[in-house]
């Protein structure tokens, strides 16, 4: 495991250990990996940062790198003769914008990506990582896991933790509608289980790795948050037009939510995942994801870790209150 101390990497490591696998983790030493692994230290952005991997053989490597593709290139080239399969956790962001509803793994990809590139933007960085793995391992020994929205314990982006803490604070909560808006996401543990299955079954190629669209709805997600936090929150369902008229940004200020019938919704919540389902993807109920994330969040004091390379998410109280007041005034007319 390249990484293995935070969110996706940590979940993959814990799942592998749970199956009795022997796990080696290469990490920078900023966070401790789960107990039970063989820990190696190295910074992939530094000269000789991969020296700890100079010797050894492994059945598979899992890589979640999100910055300069050349770091993936260097790792893949170093390991190609000593690793059976390279699993790269990519993203549905690699598709050319905006992919239509129902897009498959054959949809057009972003242009301008290169395995040799430095860091640019997220979509090209991830596509460059895919190209780096393909170059070193070939199509038959590589897997591109094109994940969508990832939720669950250890989340370090802040989307579900923000909703949980906001609902736990109680009071009127701006709940962006419609209530039955279909969502598409993957619990990090279901993602990890599929990755291990891909290694066992010697899968190859790209896979959209998210739940089926509508596995949960916006209503089911927020009502689960209200249930597990047991606070005095009042979910006030607000139509999309009112939310957007208030200048509120979908996805960032209201995490997870995107307006229905929009490019954002089609790209983020309407991918075709039939290939992943046919190869063993199983998705747990949204209530389990929310419950377990809340338990983890409370166990660390309520404040989730945050990746420094991602912008903050969430809505400030003043903007929320103004939007709710506007919505209430319209209803009173």
TORKOL-4160 file (C-alpha; in steps of 0.2 Angstrom, whole numbers, padded with zeros to 4 digits, m for minus):
333
<pt num="1" X="0000" Y="0000" Z="0000"/>
<pt num="2" X="0007" Y="0017" Z="m0005"/>
<pt num="3" X="0000" Y="0028" Z="0008"/>
<pt num="4" X="m0011" Y="0018" Z="0020"/>
<pt num="5" X="m0013" Y="0030" Z="0035"/>
<pt num="6" X="m0028" Y="0041" Z="0030"/>
<pt num="7" X="m0045" Y="0038" Z="0023"/>
<pt num="8" X="m0045" Y="0027" Z="0008"/>
<pt num="9" X="m0028" Y="0020" Z="0010"/>
<pt num="10" X="m0031" Y="0016" Z="0028"/>
<pt num="11" X="m0048" Y="0008" Z="0025"/>
<pt num="12" X="m0039" Y="m0003" Z="0011"/>
<pt num="13" X="m0026" Y="m0008" Z="0024"/>
<pt num="14" X="m0038" Y="m0012" Z="0038"/>
<pt num="15" X="m0049" Y="m0023" Z="0025"/>
<pt num="16" X="m0033" Y="m0032" Z="0020"/>
<pt num="17" X="m0027" Y="m0036" Z="0037"/>
<pt num="18" X="m0045" Y="m0042" Z="0041"/>
<pt num="19" X="m0043" Y="m0055" Z="0028"/>
<pt num="20" X="m0027" Y="m0060" Z="0035"/>
<pt num="21" X="m0016" Y="m0053" Z="0021"/>
<pt num="22" X="0002" Y="m0048" Z="0024"/>
<pt num="23" X="0003" Y="m0029" Z="0021"/>
<pt num="24" X="0017" Y="m0017" Z="0018"/>
<pt num="25" X="0014" Y="0001" Z="0019"/>
<pt num="26" X="0025" Y="0015" Z="0012"/>
<pt num="27" X="0021" Y="0032" Z="0020"/>
<pt num="28" X="0030" Y="0048" Z="0025"/>
<pt num="29" X="0028" Y="0046" Z="0044"/>
<pt num="30" X="0015" Y="0060" Z="0047"/>
<pt num="31" X="0002" Y="0048" Z="0053"/>
<pt num="32" X="0004" Y="0030" Z="0060"/>
<pt num="33" X="m0003" Y="0016" Z="0050"/>
<pt num="34" X="m0014" Y="0003" Z="0057"/>
<pt num="35" X="m0005" Y="m0010" Z="0068"/>
<pt num="36" X="0000" Y="m0026" Z="0060"/>
<pt num="37" X="0008" Y="m0019" Z="0045"/>
<pt num="38" X="0026" Y="m0019" Z="0039"/>
<pt num="39" X="0029" Y="0000" Z="0039"/>
<pt num="40" X="0042" Y="0008" Z="0027"/>
<pt num="41" X="0046" Y="0026" Z="0026"/>
<pt num="42" X="0048" Y="0037" Z="0010"/>
<pt num="43" X="0042" Y="0053" Z="0002"/>
<pt num="44" X="0038" Y="0050" Z="m0016"/>
<pt num="45" X="0041" Y="0069" Z="m0020"/>
<pt num="46" X="0059" Y="0068" Z="m0013"/>
<pt num="47" X="0075" Y="0062" Z="m0022"/>
<pt num="48" X="0077" Y="0044" Z="m0017"/>
<pt num="49" X="0060" Y="0044" Z="m0009"/>
<pt num="50" X="0056" Y="0026" Z="m0015"/>
<pt num="51" X="0072" Y="0019" Z="m0009"/>
<pt num="52" X="0063" Y="0008" Z="0004"/>
<pt num="53" X="0055" Y="m0001" Z="m0010"/>
<pt num="54" X="0071" Y="m0006" Z="m0019"/>
<pt num="55" X="0070" Y="m0024" Z="m0014"/>
<pt num="56" X="0055" Y="m0035" Z="m0011"/>
<pt num="57" X="0041" Y="m0043" Z="m0021"/>
<pt num="58" X="0022" Y="m0041" Z="m0019"/>
<pt num="59" X="0006" Y="m0049" Z="m0026"/>
<pt num="60" X="m0002" Y="m0032" Z="m0029"/>
<pt num="61" X="0001" Y="m0013" Z="m0025"/>
<pt num="62" X="m0013" Y="m0001" Z="m0021"/>
<pt num="63" X="m0010" Y="0018" Z="m0025"/>
<pt num="64" X="m0021" Y="0032" Z="m0020"/>
<pt num="65" X="m0010" Y="0047" Z="m0026"/>
<pt num="66" X="m0019" Y="0063" Z="m0031"/>
<pt num="67" X="m0005" Y="0075" Z="m0036"/>
<pt num="68" X="0009" Y="0075" Z="m0049"/>
<pt num="69" X="0007" Y="0060" Z="m0060"/>
<pt num="70" X="0026" Y="0057" Z="m0061"/>
<pt num="71" X="0026" Y="0051" Z="m0044"/>
<pt num="72" X="0014" Y="0037" Z="m0050"/>
<pt num="73" X="0026" Y="0034" Z="m0065"/>
<pt num="74" X="0041" Y="0032" Z="m0054"/>
<pt num="75" X="0033" Y="0020" Z="m0042"/>
<pt num="76" X="0025" Y="0010" Z="m0056"/>
<pt num="77" X="0042" Y="0009" Z="m0066"/>
<pt num="78" X="0051" Y="0004" Z="m0050"/>
<pt num="79" X="0039" Y="m0010" Z="m0046"/>
<pt num="80" X="0033" Y="m0017" Z="m0062"/>
<pt num="81" X="0045" Y="m0032" Z="m0062"/>
<pt num="82" X="0041" Y="m0036" Z="m0044"/>
<pt num="83" X="0023" Y="m0034" Z="m0042"/>
<pt num="84" X="0009" Y="m0044" Z="m0050"/>
<pt num="85" X="m0005" Y="m0031" Z="m0051"/>
<pt num="86" X="m0006" Y="m0012" Z="m0049"/>
<pt num="87" X="m0022" Y="m0005" Z="m0043"/>
<pt num="88" X="m0023" Y="0014" Z="m0045"/>
<pt num="89" X="m0037" Y="0023" Z="m0036"/>
<pt num="90" X="m0042" Y="0036" Z="m0049"/>
<pt num="91" X="m0058" Y="0046" Z="m0051"/>
<pt num="92" X="m0073" Y="0049" Z="m0062"/>
<pt num="93" X="m0066" Y="0066" Z="m0064"/>
<pt num="94" X="m0055" Y="0059" Z="m0078"/>
<pt num="95" X="m0070" Y="0060" Z="m0090"/>
<pt num="96" X="m0071" Y="0075" Z="m0101"/>
<pt num="97" X="m0084" Y="0087" Z="m0094"/>
<pt num="98" X="m0098" Y="0085" Z="m0094"/>
<pt num="99" X="m0101" Y="0067" Z="m0095"/>
<pt num="100" X="m0120" Y="0063" Z="m0098"/>
<pt num="101" X="m0131" Y="0053" Z="m0087"/>
<pt num="102" X="m0127" Y="0035" Z="m0089"/>
<pt num="103" X="m0109" Y="0037" Z="m0094"/>
<pt num="104" X="m0099" Y="0021" Z="m0094"/>
<pt num="105" X="m0080" Y="0018" Z="m0093"/>
<pt num="106" X="m0080" Y="0021" Z="m0112"/>
<pt num="107" X="m0085" Y="0039" Z="m0111"/>
<pt num="108" X="m0072" Y="0052" Z="m0118"/>
<pt num="109" X="m0058" Y="0057" Z="m0106"/>
<pt num="110" X="m0049" Y="0073" Z="m0102"/>
<pt num="111" X="m0036" Y="0079" Z="m0114"/>
<pt num="112" X="m0019" Y="0085" Z="m0110"/>
<pt num="113" X="m0014" Y="0072" Z="m0097"/>
<pt num="114" X="0003" Y="0065" Z="m0096"/>
<pt num="115" X="0012" Y="0052" Z="m0085"/>
<pt num="116" X="0027" Y="0063" Z="m0085"/>
<pt num="117" X="0018" Y="0079" Z="m0079"/>
<pt num="118" X="0020" Y="0089" Z="m0063"/>
<pt num="119" X="0004" Y="0093" Z="m0053"/>
<pt num="120" X="m0009" Y="0103" Z="m0063"/>
<pt num="121" X="m0028" Y="0100" Z="m0060"/>
<pt num="122" X="m0036" Y="0085" Z="m0051"/>
<pt num="123" X="m0044" Y="0078" Z="m0067"/>
<pt num="124" X="m0028" Y="0078" Z="m0077"/>
<pt num="125" X="m0017" Y="0072" Z="m0062"/>
<pt num="126" X="m0028" Y="0057" Z="m0060"/>
<pt num="127" X="m0029" Y="0053" Z="m0078"/>
<pt num="128" X="m0010" Y="0055" Z="m0079"/>
<pt num="129" X="m0008" Y="0043" Z="m0065"/>
<pt num="130" X="m0019" Y="0030" Z="m0075"/>
<pt num="131" X="m0008" Y="0033" Z="m0090"/>
<pt num="132" X="0008" Y="0030" Z="m0079"/>
<pt num="133" X="0001" Y="0013" Z="m0073"/>
<pt num="134" X="m0004" Y="0008" Z="m0090"/>
<pt num="135" X="0013" Y="0012" Z="m0097"/>
<pt num="136" X="0022" Y="0001" Z="m0084"/>
<pt num="137" X="0010" Y="m0013" Z="m0081"/>
<pt num="138" X="0000" Y="m0014" Z="m0096"/>
<pt num="139" X="m0019" Y="m0016" Z="m0098"/>
<pt num="140" X="m0019" Y="m0034" Z="m0092"/>
<pt num="141" X="m0010" Y="m0031" Z="m0075"/>
<pt num="142" X="m0018" Y="m0014" Z="m0070"/>
<pt num="143" X="m0034" Y="m0008" Z="m0063"/>
<pt num="144" X="m0041" Y="0010" Z="m0063"/>
<pt num="145" X="m0053" Y="0012" Z="m0049"/>
<pt num="146" X="m0063" Y="0027" Z="m0055"/>
<pt num="147" X="m0071" Y="0032" Z="m0038"/>
<pt num="148" X="m0085" Y="0045" Z="m0036"/>
<pt num="149" X="m0090" Y="0053" Z="m0020"/>
<pt num="150" X="m0082" Y="0043" Z="m0006"/>
<pt num="151" X="m0090" Y="0043" Z="0012"/>
<pt num="152" X="m0087" Y="0034" Z="0028"/>
<pt num="153" X="m0076" Y="0033" Z="0043"/>
<pt num="154" X="m0059" Y="0042" Z="0042"/>
<pt num="155" X="m0066" Y="0055" Z="0029"/>
<pt num="156" X="m0053" Y="0069" Z="0027"/>
<pt num="157" X="m0063" Y="0080" Z="0015"/>
<pt num="158" X="m0076" Y="0085" Z="0027"/>
<pt num="159" X="m0093" Y="0082" Z="0017"/>
<pt num="160" X="m0102" Y="0069" Z="0028"/>
<pt num="161" X="m0093" Y="0075" Z="0044"/>
<pt num="162" X="m0100" Y="0093" Z="0041"/>
<pt num="163" X="m0118" Y="0087" Z="0039"/>
<pt num="164" X="m0117" Y="0076" Z="0054"/>
<pt num="165" X="m0110" Y="0091" Z="0065"/>
<pt num="166" X="m0122" Y="0103" Z="0057"/>
<pt num="167" X="m0137" Y="0092" Z="0061"/>
<pt num="168" X="m0131" Y="0088" Z="0078"/>
<pt num="169" X="m0130" Y="0107" Z="0082"/>
<pt num="170" X="m0149" Y="0107" Z="0080"/>
<pt num="171" X="m0161" Y="0120" Z="0075"/>
<pt num="172" X="m0168" Y="0123" Z="0058"/>
<pt num="173" X="m0157" Y="0115" Z="0045"/>
<pt num="174" X="m0157" Y="0120" Z="0027"/>
<pt num="175" X="m0160" Y="0103" Z="0018"/>
<pt num="176" X="m0158" Y="0106" Z="m0001"/>
<pt num="177" X="m0172" Y="0097" Z="m0011"/>
<pt num="178" X="m0179" Y="0088" Z="m0018"/>
<pt num="179" X="m0180" Y="0076" Z="m0004"/>
<pt num="180" X="m0180" Y="0061" Z="m0016"/>
<pt num="181" X="m0165" Y="0067" Z="m0026"/>
<pt num="182" X="m0155" Y="0051" Z="m0030"/>
<pt num="183" X="m0137" Y="0051" Z="m0024"/>
<pt num="184" X="m0122" Y="0041" Z="m0030"/>
<pt num="185" X="m0108" Y="0037" Z="m0018"/>
<pt num="186" X="m0097" Y="0023" Z="m0011"/>
<pt num="187" X="m0093" Y="0019" Z="0007"/>
<pt num="188" X="m0075" Y="0018" Z="0009"/>
<pt num="189" X="m0076" Y="0001" Z="0016"/>
<pt num="190" X="m0086" Y="m0006" Z="0001"/>
<pt num="191" X="m0073" Y="0002" Z="m0010"/>
<pt num="192" X="m0059" Y="m0007" Z="m0001"/>
<pt num="193" X="m0068" Y="m0023" Z="m0001"/>
<pt num="194" X="m0070" Y="m0022" Z="m0020"/>
<pt num="195" X="m0052" Y="m0018" Z="m0022"/>
<pt num="196" X="m0047" Y="m0033" Z="m0013"/>
<pt num="197" X="m0059" Y="m0043" Z="m0023"/>
<pt num="198" X="m0051" Y="m0036" Z="m0039"/>
<pt num="199" X="m0034" Y="m0042" Z="m0033"/>
<pt num="200" X="m0040" Y="m0059" Z="m0029"/>
<pt num="201" X="m0049" Y="m0061" Z="m0046"/>
<pt num="202" X="m0035" Y="m0053" Z="m0056"/>
<pt num="203" X="m0047" Y="m0040" Z="m0064"/>
<pt num="204" X="m0040" Y="m0027" Z="m0075"/>
<pt num="205" X="m0046" Y="m0011" Z="m0084"/>
<pt num="206" X="m0056" Y="0004" Z="m0078"/>
<pt num="207" X="m0071" Y="0003" Z="m0067"/>
<pt num="208" X="m0083" Y="0016" Z="m0061"/>
<pt num="209" X="m0083" Y="0013" Z="m0043"/>
<pt num="210" X="m0099" Y="0020" Z="m0035"/>
<pt num="211" X="m0116" Y="0014" Z="m0029"/>
<pt num="212" X="m0130" Y="0013" Z="m0041"/>
<pt num="213" X="m0138" Y="0030" Z="m0043"/>
<pt num="214" X="m0152" Y="0031" Z="m0031"/>
<pt num="215" X="m0144" Y="0019" Z="m0019"/>
<pt num="216" X="m0148" Y="0033" Z="m0007"/>
<pt num="217" X="m0158" Y="0049" Z="m0008"/>
<pt num="218" X="m0154" Y="0066" Z="m0001"/>
<pt num="219" X="m0168" Y="0063" Z="0011"/>
<pt num="220" X="m0162" Y="0046" Z="0017"/>
<pt num="221" X="m0145" Y="0054" Z="0020"/>
<pt num="222" X="m0150" Y="0069" Z="0030"/>
<pt num="223" X="m0164" Y="0059" Z="0040"/>
<pt num="224" X="m0150" Y="0046" Z="0044"/>
<pt num="225" X="m0139" Y="0061" Z="0051"/>
<pt num="226" X="m0154" Y="0067" Z="0061"/>
<pt num="227" X="m0158" Y="0050" Z="0068"/>
<pt num="228" X="m0140" Y="0045" Z="0073"/>
<pt num="229" X="m0136" Y="0062" Z="0081"/>
<pt num="230" X="m0152" Y="0062" Z="0091"/>
<pt num="231" X="m0152" Y="0081" Z="0091"/>
<pt num="232" X="m0166" Y="0094" Z="0090"/>
<pt num="233" X="m0163" Y="0097" Z="0071"/>
<pt num="234" X="m0177" Y="0102" Z="0060"/>
<pt num="235" X="m0174" Y="0098" Z="0042"/>
<pt num="236" X="m0182" Y="0111" Z="0032"/>
<pt num="237" X="m0183" Y="0105" Z="0014"/>
<pt num="238" X="m0180" Y="0119" Z="0002"/>
<pt num="239" X="m0182" Y="0119" Z="m0017"/>
<pt num="240" X="m0167" Y="0120" Z="m0028"/>
<pt num="241" X="m0172" Y="0137" Z="m0035"/>
<pt num="242" X="m0172" Y="0145" Z="m0018"/>
<pt num="243" X="m0155" Y="0137" Z="m0014"/>
<pt num="244" X="m0147" Y="0143" Z="m0030"/>
<pt num="245" X="m0155" Y="0161" Z="m0029"/>
<pt num="246" X="m0146" Y="0163" Z="m0012"/>
<pt num="247" X="m0130" Y="0161" Z="m0020"/>
<pt num="248" X="m0126" Y="0145" Z="m0012"/>
<pt num="249" X="m0113" Y="0134" Z="m0021"/>
<pt num="250" X="m0119" Y="0116" Z="m0024"/>
<pt num="251" X="m0107" Y="0102" Z="m0019"/>
<pt num="252" X="m0095" Y="0113" Z="m0009"/>
<pt num="253" X="m0106" Y="0124" Z="0003"/>
<pt num="254" X="m0119" Y="0110" Z="0003"/>
<pt num="255" X="m0109" Y="0095" Z="0002"/>
<pt num="256" X="m0115" Y="0080" Z="m0008"/>
<pt num="257" X="m0130" Y="0090" Z="m0015"/>
<pt num="258" X="m0131" Y="0095" Z="m0033"/>
<pt num="259" X="m0146" Y="0102" Z="m0042"/>
<pt num="260" X="m0157" Y="0090" Z="m0051"/>
<pt num="261" X="m0156" Y="0090" Z="m0070"/>
<pt num="262" X="m0139" Y="0099" Z="m0070"/>
<pt num="263" X="m0122" Y="0094" Z="m0077"/>
<pt num="264" X="m0116" Y="0092" Z="m0060"/>
<pt num="265" X="m0129" Y="0080" Z="m0055"/>
<pt num="266" X="m0127" Y="0069" Z="m0071"/>
<pt num="267" X="m0108" Y="0069" Z="m0068"/>
<pt num="268" X="m0108" Y="0066" Z="m0050"/>
<pt num="269" X="m0123" Y="0055" Z="m0046"/>
<pt num="270" X="m0128" Y="0047" Z="m0063"/>
<pt num="271" X="m0114" Y="0036" Z="m0069"/>
<pt num="272" X="m0116" Y="0018" Z="m0075"/>
<pt num="273" X="m0109" Y="0006" Z="m0063"/>
<pt num="274" X="m0115" Y="m0010" Z="m0071"/>
<pt num="275" X="m0097" Y="m0016" Z="m0074"/>
<pt num="276" X="m0092" Y="m0014" Z="m0055"/>
<pt num="277" X="m0108" Y="m0023" Z="m0050"/>
<pt num="278" X="m0105" Y="m0037" Z="m0061"/>
<pt num="279" X="m0088" Y="m0040" Z="m0053"/>
<pt num="280" X="m0094" Y="m0040" Z="m0035"/>
<pt num="281" X="m0097" Y="m0023" Z="m0029"/>
<pt num="282" X="m0109" Y="m0023" Z="m0014"/>
<pt num="283" X="m0115" Y="m0007" Z="m0006"/>
<pt num="284" X="m0121" Y="m0006" Z="0012"/>
<pt num="285" X="m0136" Y="0004" Z="0017"/>
<pt num="286" X="m0134" Y="0023" Z="0019"/>
<pt num="287" X="m0139" Y="0021" Z="0038"/>
<pt num="288" X="m0124" Y="0011" Z="0041"/>
<pt num="289" X="m0112" Y="0023" Z="0033"/>
<pt num="290" X="m0119" Y="0038" Z="0043"/>
<pt num="291" X="m0120" Y="0028" Z="0059"/>
<pt num="292" X="m0102" Y="0022" Z="0058"/>
<pt num="293" X="m0095" Y="0039" Z="0053"/>
<pt num="294" X="m0104" Y="0047" Z="0067"/>
<pt num="295" X="m0097" Y="0035" Z="0079"/>
<pt num="296" X="m0079" Y="0038" Z="0072"/>
<pt num="297" X="m0081" Y="0056" Z="0073"/>
<pt num="298" X="m0086" Y="0056" Z="0091"/>
<pt num="299" X="m0072" Y="0045" Z="0095"/>
<pt num="300" X="m0060" Y="0058" Z="0089"/>
<pt num="301" X="m0068" Y="0073" Z="0098"/>
<pt num="302" X="m0080" Y="0078" Z="0084"/>
<pt num="303" X="m0067" Y="0087" Z="0072"/>
<pt num="304" X="m0063" Y="0077" Z="0057"/>
<pt num="305" X="m0045" Y="0078" Z="0049"/>
<pt num="306" X="m0044" Y="0089" Z="0034"/>
<pt num="307" X="m0033" Y="0087" Z="0019"/>
<pt num="308" X="m0023" Y="0103" Z="0016"/>
<pt num="309" X="m0025" Y="0101" Z="m0003"/>
<pt num="310" X="m0044" Y="0102" Z="m0003"/>
<pt num="311" X="m0055" Y="0117" Z="m0001"/>
<pt num="312" X="m0066" Y="0119" Z="0015"/>
<pt num="313" X="m0084" Y="0113" Z="0013"/>
<pt num="314" X="m0100" Y="0119" Z="0022"/>
<pt num="315" X="m0112" Y="0133" Z="0024"/>
<pt num="316" X="m0110" Y="0147" Z="0036"/>
<pt num="317" X="m0124" Y="0150" Z="0048"/>
<pt num="318" X="m0128" Y="0168" Z="0042"/>
<pt num="319" X="m0130" Y="0162" Z="0024"/>
<pt num="320" X="m0141" Y="0147" Z="0029"/>
<pt num="321" X="m0152" Y="0158" Z="0040"/>
<pt num="322" X="m0155" Y="0171" Z="0026"/>
<pt num="323" X="m0160" Y="0157" Z="0014"/>
<pt num="324" X="m0171" Y="0149" Z="0026"/>
<pt num="325" X="m0180" Y="0166" Z="0030"/>
<pt num="326" X="m0182" Y="0169" Z="0011"/>
<pt num="327" X="m0190" Y="0152" Z="0009"/>
<pt num="328" X="m0201" Y="0154" Z="0024"/>
<pt num="329" X="m0207" Y="0171" Z="0018"/>
<pt num="330" X="m0211" Y="0164" Z="0001"/>
<pt num="331" X="m0222" Y="0150" Z="0010"/>
<pt num="332" X="m0231" Y="0164" Z="0020"/>
<pt num="333" X="m0236" Y="0174" Z="0005"/>
